[in-house]
């Protein structure tokens, strides 16, 4: 949504608790121009050769795409952290061993390039976001990383690809933050629009997206402690009040009280922890005129498992809810 708003001419201040989301914010919201890879081409002969073979200048917008292909196919795979912990080499089946080794090599290369000053932040986040997205395309999961599938899915057998997304043209000055929404909203002061897209159920993101989180954080500054059958990371303050039934209501009220926004949009779900009547009541109390507009759209539910009496959600349709109020 931040990327779409920026493309429509808005200056966006984006925030989330998760590190991998921060990487995406930097790549998809903050970046306003294609990065120069001239220093990288000078320092890494193989990259320079790849540019030459593709007829691409290191200063052109196409250079980042060639660098992505190089990361996926031009580097010798290595048995690094991902291979030892999230492939059969480490008794887990999140990735095939060949793909895990490609992810290791690509992630290590991007980190080295940045630390040596061969790429700037724009290139670093564009390439890192592409590695995370590429890993997700070949992950042996049912959509989230709370568990891996015990047999190899067809997507997991495909080879890793690294495809950087071109930056969105739009006004300069968009920013990325990693922090609590209420604190960020208060720090931003007056803004035109607050768009809230919170978790709607009890699934805490640190436990369901720990592998993308690991790829975003890296493992280069000291030991990384993993726990459990799935290799979970410590949550490190990333557990959200929006995922707890007793705290989601106060979280919404606190955010509305902290923001200096003139307008608010809340994206939610018909199966959210906070019932529709409570969402509308809370928004109505904060609205300057007491009015709440609600828009709905029905979607076919994504189903990763079969129908059974133990399913938490048994319906085949889910309704997305979008609320709007004017605060001031």
VOPAGU-2260 file (C-alpha; in pm, 1 decimal, decimal comma):
REM VOPAGU-2260
SITE   aa  ch    i         X         Y         Z
SITE  UNK   A    0       0,0       0,0       0,0
SITE  UNK   A    1     286,0     237,4      74,1
SITE  UNK   A    2     429,2     169,6    -269,7
SITE  UNK   A    3      91,4     237,9    -434,0
SITE  UNK   A    4      42,1     561,4    -242,2
SITE  UNK   A    5     389,3     682,7    -334,8
SITE  UNK   A    6     320,2     603,6    -698,9
SITE  UNK   A    7       1,6     810,4    -671,6
SITE  UNK   A    8     200,1    1112,9    -557,2
SITE  UNK   A    9     199,7    1083,1    -178,2
SITE  UNK   A   10     503,5    1124,7      43,6
SITE  UNK   A   11     490,3     815,4     263,0
SITE  UNK   A   12     618,9     746,0     614,7
SITE  UNK   A   13     604,9     368,5     658,0
SITE  UNK   A   14     659,9     162,5     971,5
SITE  UNK   A   15     643,2    -193,0    1101,0
SITE  UNK   A   16     785,4    -401,1    1386,7
SITE  UNK   A   17     958,6    -656,7    1163,4
SITE  UNK   A   18    1305,9    -624,5    1012,0
SITE  UNK   A   19    1208,2    -785,4     681,1
SITE  UNK   A   20     924,6    -534,9     647,0
SITE  UNK   A   21    1177,5    -256,0     702,9
SITE  UNK   A   22    1385,0    -397,7     415,5
SITE  UNK   A   23    1075,6    -392,6     191,5
SITE  UNK   A   24     994,9     -36,6     300,3
SITE  UNK   A   25    1342,7      76,4     202,8
SITE  UNK   A   26    1329,3    -102,6    -132,3
SITE  UNK   A   27     969,1     -32,3    -230,8
SITE  UNK   A   28     879,9     297,3     -61,7
SITE  UNK   A   29    1195,5     494,6      15,2
SITE  UNK   A   30    1398,6     423,6    -300,4
SITE  UNK   A   31    1331,8     682,1    -570,7
SITE  UNK   A   32    1599,5     605,3    -827,4
SITE  UNK   A   33    1789,2     312,2    -972,9
SITE  UNK   A   34    2121,4     280,2    -790,5
SITE  UNK   A   35    2458,0     311,8    -961,5
SITE  UNK   A   36    2661,4      -8,4    -952,5
SITE  UNK   A   37    2977,1     141,3   -1102,6
SITE  UNK   A   38    3187,5      81,6    -788,3
SITE  UNK   A   39    3067,9    -280,1    -773,5
SITE  UNK   A   40    3158,0    -331,2   -1138,7
SITE  UNK   A   41    3507,6    -192,3   -1076,2
SITE  UNK   A   42    3569,7    -414,3    -774,3
SITE  UNK   A   43    3411,5    -743,5    -887,1
SITE  UNK   A   44    3532,8    -863,2   -1228,5
SITE  UNK   A   45    3255,8   -1122,6   -1254,9
SITE  UNK   A   46    2988,9    -855,5   -1216,4
SITE  UNK   A   47    3167,1    -634,2   -1467,6
SITE  UNK   A   48    3171,5    -926,8   -1709,9
SITE  UNK   A   49    2798,5    -989,4   -1653,8
SITE  UNK   A   50    2720,3    -626,2   -1736,3
SITE  UNK   A   51    2931,9    -643,6   -2049,4
SITE  UNK   A   52    2774,2    -969,6   -2166,0
SITE  UNK   A   53    2426,9    -822,3   -2122,7
SITE  UNK   A   54    2522,7    -494,7   -2286,2
SITE  UNK   A   55    2424,8    -302,3   -1973,0
SITE  UNK   A   56    2595,8      -1,9   -1821,7
SITE  UNK   A   57    2661,4      -8,7   -1446,9
SITE  UNK   A   58    2495,3     333,6   -1434,0
SITE  UNK   A   59    2174,0     224,1   -1606,6
SITE  UNK   A   60    1844,8     125,5   -1448,2
SITE  UNK   A   61    1890,6    -228,0   -1585,4
SITE  UNK   A   62    2211,2    -290,1   -1390,7
SITE  UNK   A   63    2033,2    -394,2   -1071,4
SITE  UNK   A   64    1844,6    -668,6   -1259,2
SITE  UNK   A   65    2171,4    -810,1   -1395,5
SITE  UNK   A   66    2316,4    -800,4   -1042,9
SITE  UNK   A   67    2015,5   -1002,4    -924,0
SITE  UNK   A   68    2074,8   -1270,7   -1187,7
SITE  UNK   A   69    2441,5   -1278,0   -1088,5
SITE  UNK   A   70    2349,9   -1335,0    -722,6
SITE  UNK   A   71    2123,7   -1627,1    -812,6
SITE  UNK   A   72    2341,6   -1798,7   -1072,3
SITE  UNK   A   73    2687,5   -1642,5   -1090,3
SITE  UNK   A   74    2816,8   -1715,2    -740,5
SITE  UNK   A   75    2941,9   -2049,7    -614,2
SITE  UNK   A   76    2680,6   -2188,7    -370,6
SITE  UNK   A   77    2799,6   -2225,1     -13,1
SITE  UNK   A   78    2696,3   -2429,8     286,8
SITE  UNK   A   79    2624,8   -2139,5     518,4
SITE  UNK   A   80    2376,5   -2055,2     790,0
SITE  UNK   A   81    2060,8   -2120,6     588,4
SITE  UNK   A   82    2183,1   -2454,9     454,4
SITE  UNK   A   83    2289,7   -2572,4     800,2
SITE  UNK   A   84    1964,6   -2472,7     970,6
SITE  UNK   A   85    1679,7   -2463,0     715,4
SITE  UNK   A   86    1756,1   -2739,3     465,4
SITE  UNK   A   87    1783,8   -3118,3     503,3
SITE  UNK   A   88    2147,7   -3058,6     597,9
SITE  UNK   A   89    2006,1   -2924,2     925,3
SITE  UNK   A   90    1711,3   -3168,4     942,7
SITE  UNK   A   91    1460,1   -2906,0     827,9
SITE  UNK   A   92    1283,8   -2883,1     492,9
SITE  UNK   A   93    1220,4   -2512,1     441,7
SITE  UNK   A   94    1447,2   -2514,7     135,5
SITE  UNK   A   95    1615,7   -2778,8     -74,7
SITE  UNK   A   96    1986,1   -2792,3       0,9
SITE  UNK   A   97    2085,4   -2647,8    -341,8
SITE  UNK   A   98    1851,1   -2350,2    -294,9
SITE  UNK   A   99    1961,1   -2297,9      65,1
SITE  UNK   A  100    2322,1   -2284,8     -52,2
SITE  UNK   A  101    2231,4   -2033,5    -323,9
SITE  UNK   A  102    2050,0   -1818,5     -65,3
SITE  UNK   A  103    2355,5   -1834,6     161,4
SITE  UNK   A  104    2589,0   -1726,8    -116,5
SITE  UNK   A  105    2365,1   -1441,8    -233,3
SITE  UNK   A  106    2301,7   -1311,0     118,1
SITE  UNK   A  107    2670,9   -1322,6     206,7
SITE  UNK   A  108    2769,1   -1144,4    -114,6
SITE  UNK   A  109    2524,9    -857,2     -64,2
SITE  UNK   A  110    2642,3    -811,4     293,9
SITE  UNK   A  111    3006,9    -811,0     187,0
SITE  UNK   A  112    2942,4    -563,2     -94,1
SITE  UNK   A  113    2774,9    -320,5     142,1
SITE  UNK   A  114    3036,0    -347,2     417,6
SITE  UNK   A  115    3315,5    -286,5     167,3
SITE  UNK   A  116    3134,4      19,6      33,0
SITE  UNK   A  117    3085,4    -128,1    -313,5
SITE  UNK   A  118    2707,5     -66,1    -310,0
SITE  UNK   A  119    2500,1     202,9    -139,9
SITE  UNK   A  120    2191,4     155,4      76,7
SITE  UNK   A  121    1955,3     181,5    -220,0
SITE  UNK   A  122    2123,7    -108,5    -398,4
SITE  UNK   A  123    2164,4    -307,1     -77,7
SITE  UNK   A  124    1796,0    -296,8      14,3
SITE  UNK   A  125    1682,5    -357,9    -344,4
SITE  UNK   A  126    1897,1    -670,9    -367,5
SITE  UNK   A  127    1819,5    -790,1     -14,7
SITE  UNK   A  128    1444,9    -751,5     -71,3
SITE  UNK   A  129    1483,0    -950,8    -392,9
SITE  UNK   A  130    1666,8   -1229,6    -208,6
SITE  UNK   A  131    1391,2   -1248,5      54,7
SITE  UNK   A  132    1122,0   -1252,5    -213,9
SITE  UNK   A  133    1315,0   -1510,5    -415,7
SITE  UNK   A  134    1356,7   -1735,0    -112,1
SITE  UNK   A  135     984,2   -1710,6     -46,1
SITE  UNK   A  136     905,0   -1831,1    -397,1
SITE  UNK   A  137    1100,3   -2153,3    -338,3
SITE  UNK   A  138    1008,1   -2202,0      28,6
SITE  UNK   A  139     858,5   -2541,8     110,8
SITE  UNK   A  140     572,7   -2398,3     317,0
SITE  UNK   A  141     197,3   -2346,4     301,8
SITE  UNK   A  142     224,1   -1967,0     289,6
SITE  UNK   A  143     375,7   -1890,7     630,3
SITE  UNK   A  144     686,0   -2025,0     803,6
SITE  UNK   A  145     528,2   -2169,6    1118,6
SITE  UNK   A  146     598,2   -2513,5     970,5
SITE  UNK   A  147     750,1   -2670,3     661,7
SITE  UNK   A  148     590,0   -2931,1     438,8
SITE  UNK   A  149     719,9   -3284,3     495,7
SITE  UNK   A  150     749,6   -3355,9     122,0
SITE  UNK   A  151     888,2   -3128,8    -148,1
SITE  UNK   A  152     635,1   -2906,7    -324,3
SITE  UNK   A  153     685,9   -2827,1    -692,5
SITE  UNK   A  154     776,4   -2462,4    -622,5
SITE  UNK   A  155    1045,1   -2569,7    -374,2
SITE  UNK   A  156    1217,3   -2776,5    -644,4
SITE  UNK   A  157    1257,8   -2474,2    -871,7
SITE  UNK   A  158    1586,1   -2288,4    -869,9
SITE  UNK   A  159    1619,8   -1966,4    -670,8
SITE  UNK   A  160    1573,9   -1644,5    -866,7
SITE  UNK   A  161    1665,3   -1294,3    -747,9
SITE  UNK   A  162    1456,3   -1031,1    -925,7
SITE  UNK   A  163    1490,6    -674,6    -788,7
SITE  UNK   A  164    1183,1    -454,5    -825,5
SITE  UNK   A  165    1240,0    -116,8    -997,1
SITE  UNK   A  166    1196,9     180,7    -761,7
SITE  UNK   A  167     865,8     362,5    -766,2
SITE  UNK   A  168     869,3     707,5    -916,5
SITE  UNK   A  169     719,6     959,8    -679,2
SITE  UNK   A  170     795,4    1251,5    -451,6
SITE  UNK   A  171    1122,6    1232,9    -261,7
SITE  UNK   A  172    1124,1    1230,1     115,1
SITE  UNK   A  173     943,9     902,8     190,9
SITE  UNK   A  174    1082,0     732,0     501,0
SITE  UNK   A  175    1100,8     389,5     663,6
SITE  UNK   A  176    1090,3     306,8    1031,3
SITE  UNK   A  177    1093,7      -4,4    1244,5
SITE  UNK   A  178     900,5      51,5    1564,1
SITE  UNK   A  179     572,1      62,3    1752,2
SITE  UNK   A  180     297,8     225,6    1545,3
SITE  UNK   A  181     174,2     447,5    1827,8
SITE  UNK   A  182     520,3     584,4    1900,4
SITE  UNK   A  183     590,7     642,1    1531,4
SITE  UNK   A  184     255,2     815,8    1478,8
SITE  UNK   A  185     320,7    1050,7    1768,8
SITE  UNK   A  186     668,9    1132,3    1638,5
SITE  UNK   A  187     541,3    1208,5    1287,4
SITE  UNK   A  188     305,9    1482,2    1405,6
SITE  UNK   A  189      52,0    1620,0    1157,6
SITE  UNK   A  190      -8,9    1413,0     844,5
SITE  UNK   A  191    -291,3    1400,2     592,2
SITE  UNK   A  192    -370,7    1029,6     618,9
SITE  UNK   A  193    -300,9     744,4     857,8
SITE  UNK   A  194    -340,2     404,7     690,3
SITE  UNK   A  195    -353,0     117,3     941,2
SITE  UNK   A  196    -312,2    -240,8     821,2
SITE  UNK   A  197    -258,7    -439,7    1141,7
SITE  UNK   A  198    -253,0    -814,8    1207,7
SITE  UNK   A  199    -610,5    -929,6    1258,0
SITE  UNK   A  200    -565,1   -1266,6    1429,2
SITE  UNK   A  201    -351,0   -1415,7    1705,9
SITE  UNK   A  202     -64,9   -1522,5    1480,6
SITE  UNK   A  203     239,6   -1334,2    1600,1
SITE  UNK   A  204     463,3   -1247,8    1307,6
SITE  UNK   A  205     794,7   -1345,9    1477,1
SITE  UNK   A  206     673,1   -1705,9    1486,0
SITE  UNK   A  207     512,2   -1716,0    1143,5
SITE  UNK   A  208     773,8   -1523,2     943,1
SITE  UNK   A  209    1097,3   -1600,1    1125,9
SITE  UNK   A  210    1282,2   -1714,1     812,0
SITE  UNK   A  211    1232,3   -1385,9     617,6
SITE  UNK   A  212    1317,8   -1209,2     942,0
SITE  UNK   A  213    1642,9   -1402,9     967,7
SITE  UNK   A  214    1733,3   -1322,2     607,3
SITE  UNK   A  215    1671,5    -953,8     675,2
SITE  UNK   A  216    1873,7    -942,9     998,7
SITE  UNK   A  217    2155,3   -1165,2     878,1
SITE  UNK   A  218    2388,6   -1369,8    1096,1
SITE  UNK   A  219    2709,2   -1174,4    1055,7
SITE  UNK   A  220    2754,4    -996,1    1388,5
SITE  UNK   A  221    2769,6   -1283,4    1634,5
SITE  UNK   A  222    2594,7   -1606,3    1727,6
SITE  UNK   A  223    2227,9   -1645,1    1632,7
SITE  UNK   A  224    2020,9   -1855,8    1870,0
SITE  UNK   A  225    1745,5   -2067,1    1714,4
SITE  UNK   A  226    1495,5   -2273,4    1908,4
SITE  UNK   A  227    1241,4   -2545,7    1849,9
SITE  UNK   A  228    1169,4   -2776,6    1562,3
SITE  UNK   A  229    1122,9   -2488,9    1317,8
SITE  UNK   A  230    1426,4   -2281,8    1420,7
SITE  UNK   A  231    1250,8   -1982,6    1573,1
SITE  UNK   A  232    1428,4   -1658,0    1650,9
SITE  UNK   A  233    1385,4   -1464,7    1976,7
SITE  UNK   A  234    1098,0   -1219,8    1926,2
SITE  UNK   A  235    1304,8    -927,0    2063,6
SITE  UNK   A  236    1008,4    -702,3    2137,8
SITE  UNK   A  237     838,5    -771,1    1805,4
SITE  UNK   A  238     524,4    -931,0    1949,1
SITE  UNK   A  239     225,7    -714,0    1861,8
SITE  UNK   A  240     -60,6    -605,2    2087,6
SITE  UNK   A  241    -282,1    -631,9    1779,1
SITE  UNK   A  242    -245,0   -1011,3    1798,7
SITE  UNK   A  243    -385,4   -1034,6    2153,9
SITE  UNK   A  244    -761,6   -1018,5    2206,9
SITE  UNK   A  245    -729,5    -836,0    2538,3
SITE  UNK   A  246    -492,8    -570,7    2398,4
SITE  UNK   A  247    -609,4    -504,0    2043,5
SITE  UNK   A  248    -885,0    -261,8    2145,3
SITE  UNK   A  249    -657,4     -47,0    2362,6
SITE  UNK   A  250    -394,4     -58,6    2084,8
SITE  UNK   A  251    -638,5      92,4    1834,8
SITE  UNK   A  252    -750,7     361,8    2080,4
SITE  UNK   A  253    -390,1     448,6    2167,0
SITE  UNK   A  254    -294,1     482,2    1801,0
SITE  UNK   A  255    -592,2     703,5    1722,8
SITE  UNK   A  256    -506,1     918,6    2021,6
SITE  UNK   A  257    -141,3     951,0    1924,5
SITE  UNK   A  258    -174,0    1033,4    1556,8
SITE  UNK   A  259    -186,2    1383,7    1416,3
SITE  UNK   A  260    -362,0    1259,5    1102,9
SITE  UNK   A  261    -662,4    1436,6     958,0
SITE  UNK   A  262    -802,1    1119,5     800,4
SITE  UNK   A  263    -776,2     752,0     894,2
SITE  UNK   A  264    -822,6     431,9     694,3
SITE  UNK   A  265    -823,2      96,0     875,2
SITE  UNK   A  266    -788,5    -226,4     678,5
SITE  UNK   A  267    -927,8    -519,6     873,9
SITE  UNK   A  268   -1098,5    -854,0     835,0
SITE  UNK   A  269   -1433,7   -1008,7     920,1
SITE  UNK   A  270   -1253,8   -1269,0    1133,6
SITE  UNK   A  271   -1047,1   -1015,7    1326,3
SITE  UNK   A  272    -993,9   -1035,3    1701,6
SITE  UNK   A  273   -1173,6    -702,0    1731,7
SITE  UNK   A  274   -1538,2    -740,8    1625,3
SITE  UNK   A  275   -1681,6    -505,6    1366,5
SITE  UNK   A  276   -1908,7    -330,9    1617,2
SITE  UNK   A  277   -1611,7    -251,1    1842,7
SITE  UNK   A  278   -1402,3    -123,3    1553,2
SITE  UNK   A  279   -1683,6     107,9    1445,6
SITE  UNK   A  280   -1752,6     222,4    1801,1
SITE  UNK   A  281   -1387,4     307,5    1864,2
SITE  UNK   A  282   -1350,7     489,4    1534,0
SITE  UNK   A  283   -1678,2     672,2    1587,2
SITE  UNK   A  284   -1558,0     804,0    1922,5
SITE  UNK   A  285   -1244,7     941,3    1756,8
SITE  UNK   A  286   -1416,0    1086,6    1448,5
SITE  UNK   A  287   -1472,3    1460,6    1437,6
SITE  UNK   A  288   -1834,8    1408,2    1333,4
SITE  UNK   A  289   -1894,4    1062,4    1483,8
SITE  UNK   A  290   -1937,2     911,2    1138,4
SITE  UNK   A  291   -1769,6     590,7    1021,6
SITE  UNK   A  292   -1779,8     469,9     662,7
SITE  UNK   A  293   -1722,0     103,0     600,2
SITE  UNK   A  294   -1640,6     -64,7     268,8
SITE  UNK   A  295   -1646,9    -441,2     221,9
SITE  UNK   A  296   -1518,9    -687,7     -34,1
SITE  UNK   A  297   -1557,7   -1064,8     -31,7
SITE  UNK   A  298   -1269,3   -1289,5    -129,0
SITE  UNK   A  299   -1230,0   -1660,1    -179,6
SITE  UNK   A  300   -1025,7   -1787,4     110,3
SITE  UNK   A  301    -675,9   -1918,2      49,3
SITE  UNK   A  302    -679,9   -2282,6     158,7
SITE  UNK   A  303    -353,9   -2460,4     231,1
SITE  UNK   A  304    -511,5   -2761,5     402,2
SITE  UNK   A  305    -817,6   -2980,8     367,6
SITE  UNK   A  306   -1157,8   -2944,7     533,7
SITE  UNK   A  307   -1181,6   -3103,4     878,7
SITE  UNK   A  308   -1354,2   -3052,6    1211,7
SITE  UNK   A  309   -1027,3   -2925,3    1359,9
SITE  UNK   A  310    -997,6   -2632,7    1118,5
SITE  UNK   A  311   -1008,6   -2298,0    1295,5
SITE  UNK   A  312   -1159,2   -2131,5     988,7
SITE  UNK   A  313   -1400,3   -2352,9     798,8
SITE  UNK   A  314   -1561,4   -2100,7     562,9
SITE  UNK   A  315   -1460,8   -2063,0     200,7
SITE  UNK   A  316   -1514,2   -1683,9     185,8
SITE  UNK   A  317   -1360,4   -1403,4     389,2
SITE  UNK   A  318   -1472,0   -1039,7     391,3
SITE  UNK   A  319   -1213,2    -764,5     389,2
SITE  UNK   A  320   -1320,0    -448,5     571,4
SITE  UNK   A  321   -1199,8     -93,6     509,5
SITE  UNK   A  322   -1307,1     178,8     752,3
SITE  UNK   A  323   -1275,5     553,6     702,4
SITE  UNK   A  324   -1314,3     840,7     949,2
SITE  UNK   A  325   -1220,5    1206,5     954,8
SITE  UNK   A  326   -1037,0    1286,5    1276,3
SITE  UNK   A  327    -980,1    1658,9    1253,4
